[in-house]
Amino acid sequence: MKFEEYANLSPDKRLAFFMDTLSVTNRTPEYYVNWEKVNRETKKYELELNTLNYLIGKENIYQETLNLFTKQPDLIKALPSLIASRDKILDVLSIDENDSMSFYQLDFKDIDINNIKSYVDFAEQSGLLNFLANEANRSLVDYVYGVEAGLDSNGRKNRSGTTMEGILERNVAKVANKLSFEHHPQATAKWILSNWGIHVPVDKSERRFDEAVFDPNTKRLWLIETNYYGGGGSKLKAVAGEFTTLNEFVSNSGDDVTFVWVTDGQGWHTAHLPLEEAFGHINYVFNLNMLSENYLFDLFK
């Protein structure tokens, strides 16, 4: 279906076509691991990790660790990486043989050199010393590289949104170049007023639009938000409501401003009703299939 036909459909028929053309995924190969970040985080403690290789296979591992940390306390800064923790200050619950509980805190950023034993006790109780003595048999730098790759998986949810922003920006840049339009990613209402002289009413002062596209000849402005939901959840209902409200704000501009929402993902099958309401208010809701069919170009021209 071409853009003109889609734009002239009733809201319920536009929604039906939108749902029928949702993508299976937006995960490009780059989605899975941010190797640049993994490499950066590993290199932070490369020197310390190479020194800690000394402990691998030691028989009296507790005393060897205590001696090493006493001589070189800065080595302790690498311990969170070895136990897959991004936190540098750890609050720890301690339970003794009588089930009595107490709490203590260890700072791995500013090492307490008067309390080295507590760090060694923690390393022992966490199982790290046993790992170094009996399981580790290769470079700890290589080990942490693997740990960081695993930790990086926690960032995949955010990368899904970043991927959509990248796809949108590439599409907008291509279309803007063809039509001799101007565009700006992460544009605020203040920036738009200052640079293009267009007033944009917004629902919150810190609002940044993923893309703003401006035709300097007709003074028309398009504001675009994008996201992707591979799974369901309450957030989808909230987002649909948020962008419905945002569309109403934008529509109240005295200038020629149009709101566009580019979203996708199988998660929308779990939020049909709030999306149906959004389609009743927002004229231009596109998915990735529609971007590939040049809907943005047809809309702007």
Residue pairs with C-beta under 8 A, 6 or more apart in sequence:
1 17
1 293
2 293
2 298
3 290
3 293
3 294
3 295
3 298
3 299
4 298
6 14
6 17
6 290
6 295
7 283
7 284
7 299
9 17
11 276
11 279
11 280
12 276
12 279
14 279
14 285
15 275
15 276
15 279
18 279
18 285
18 286
18 287
18 290
19 268
19 269
19 272
21 287
21 289
21 290
22 264
22 265
22 266
22 268
22 269
22 287
22 289
23 264
23 265
23 287
23 288
23 289
24 266
25 230
26 160
26 163
26 164
26 167
26 228
26 230
26 264
26 265
26 288
27 160
27 163
28 163
30 163
31 156
31 159
31 160
31 163
32 153
32 156
33 149
33 152
33 153
34 152
34 155
34 159
35 149
37 148
37 152
37 155
38 145
38 148
38 149
38 152
39 145
41 81
41 148
41 151
42 81
42 141
42 144
42 145
42 148
44 81
45 77
45 78
45 81
45 144
46 141
48 74
48 75
48 77
48 78
49 78
49 81
49 82
49 139
49 140
49 141
49 144
50 139
50 140
50 141
51 68
51 72
51 75
52 68
52 75
52 78
52 82
52 132
52 140
53 139
53 140
54 64
54 68
55 61
55 64
55 65
55 68
55 129
55 132
55 133
56 132
56 133
56 136
56 137
56 140
57 132
57 133
57 134
57 136
57 137
58 64
58 65
58 132
58 133
59 133
61 129
61 130
61 132
61 133
62 120
62 124
62 129
65 120
65 123
65 124
65 129
65 132
66 116
66 117
66 120
68 75
69 75
69 76
69 116
69 119
69 120
70 116
73 111
73 113
73 116
74 111
76 108
76 111
76 116
76 119
77 88
77 108
77 109
77 111
78 144
79 108
79 119
79 122
79 123
79 128
80 86
80 87
80 88
80 90
80 108
81 144
81 147
81 148
82 128
82 140
82 143
82 144
82 147
83 126
83 128
84 147
84 150
84 151
86 151
88 107
88 108
88 109
89 105
89 106
89 107
89 108
89 109
90 105
90 106
90 108
90 122
91 103
91 104
91 105
92 103
92 104
92 105
92 106
92 122
93 101
93 102
93 103
94 101
94 102
94 103
94 104
95 101
96 102
104 118
106 118
106 119
106 122
108 119
111 119
112 118
120 129
123 129
124 130
136 143
160 228
160 230
161 226
161 227
161 228
163 228
164 226
164 227
164 228
164 262
164 263
164 264
165 185
165 210
165 226
167 226
167 288
167 291
168 210
168 211
168 224
168 226
168 262
168 291
169 185
169 210
169 211
171 291
171 296
172 183
172 211
172 213
172 224
172 296
173 183
175 181
175 213
175 294
175 296
175 297
175 300
176 182
176 183
176 213
176 300
178 297
179 215
179 297
179 300
179 301
181 213
181 214
181 215
181 216
181 300
182 196
182 213
182 214
182 216
183 211
183 212
183 213
183 214
184 191
184 192
184 195
184 211
184 212
184 214
185 210
185 211
185 212
186 208
186 209
186 210
187 208
187 209
187 211
187 212
187 223
188 206
188 207
188 208
188 209
189 199
189 200
189 201
189 202
189 205
189 207
192 198
192 200
192 212
192 214
192 221
193 199
193 200
196 214
196 216
196 219
196 221
197 219
198 214
198 219
198 221
198 253
198 255
198 257
199 253
199 254
199 255
200 221
200 223
200 250
200 253
200 255
200 257
201 249
201 250
201 252
201 253
202 246
202 249
202 250
203 242
203 245
203 246
203 249
207 246
209 223
209 224
209 225
210 224
210 225
210 226
211 223
211 224
211 226
212 221
212 222
212 223
212 224
213 221
213 222
213 224
213 300
214 220
214 221
214 222
215 221
215 300
218 256
219 255
219 256
220 256
220 257
220 258
221 255
221 256
221 257
221 258
222 257
222 258
222 259
222 260
222 299
222 300
223 250
223 257
223 258
223 259
223 260
224 259
224 260
224 261
224 262
225 243
225 246
225 259
225 260
225 261
225 262
226 261
226 262
226 263
227 239
227 263
228 263
228 264
228 265
229 235
229 236
229 239
229 263
229 264
229 265
229 266
229 267
229 268
230 265
230 266
230 267
231 265
231 266
231 267
231 270
232 267
232 269
232 270
232 271
233 267
233 270
236 267
236 268
236 270
236 271
236 274
236 275
237 271
237 274
239 263
240 271
240 274
240 275
240 277
240 278
241 274
241 277
241 278
243 259
243 261
243 278
243 282
244 277
244 278
244 281
244 282
246 259
247 259
247 261
247 281
247 282
248 281
250 257
250 258
250 259
251 257
251 259
258 283
258 284
259 282
259 284
260 284
260 285
260 286
260 296
260 299
261 278
261 282
261 284
261 285
261 286
262 285
262 286
262 287
262 288
262 291
263 285
263 286
263 287
264 287
264 288
268 275
278 285
279 285
284 299
286 295
286 296
